[in-house]
């Protein structure tokens, strides 16, 4: 019986490893292809992952064809500013829904959750009309304010509220007895004990803003204000079928995501495992 169970586990692991290889192979191929010459990509074996010879010319061309560094700076600015503001606002609202008592609290919270059911494309035209009316077209304001007050903010409120409910009330009560205000409790007790949840939302928010394409493509026309994903489309138009340059640009665009995830991976996993375990 034990031998049969071990065999099933070995087969399961083999299947999982095979699936992982199939899923990660395109990513590995795109990275290695960025170091290959164009002739290697088109004439070589598609399964060959080793560049021979390896070259950095693709990265030099990608950085020279378009102001790629400006696209990276724009995306880094948006991917840090929007999550920071969103986390600040969401944590305040989540603390109110989790700890404070006021009339209509549960009803308002349910209305907020209803916003999450609306697809982002439904509100695209109204948001664009509002941004145009305010004169924010082709300005950084259009890339910051609307993404902050979107369905992602509601998700952040819900996620952080669930995490706040898992924090023992005794910590808050002890702080209140010592004369700490609700604002002080949020700043000195709740937030320092919510690093896993904050890191989780920060990673998700960074990834969302870094990969944002539709909204920036609608509201931004200035070449120097475009984020990386919109810039990649213009790069593809300029270099056409030069897959070596495209692979180099794509590799550059995903490096920040990998760095952020590796830095906050521990907190991210802790946030996924602990959030949502609290009661009312």
Secondary structure by P-SEA (a helix, b strand, c coil): caaaaaaaaaaaaaaaaaaaaaaaaaaaaaaaaaaccccccccccccccccccccaaaaaaaacccaaaaaaaaaaaaacaaaaaaaaaaaaaaaaaccccccaaaaaaaaaaaaaacccccaaaaaaaaaaaaccccccccccccccccaaaaaaaaaaaaaaaaccaaaaaaaaaacccaaaaaacccccccaaaaaaaaaaaaaaaaaccaaaaacccccccccaaaaaaaaaaaaccaaaaaaaaaaaaaaaaaaaaaaaaaaaaaaaaccccccc
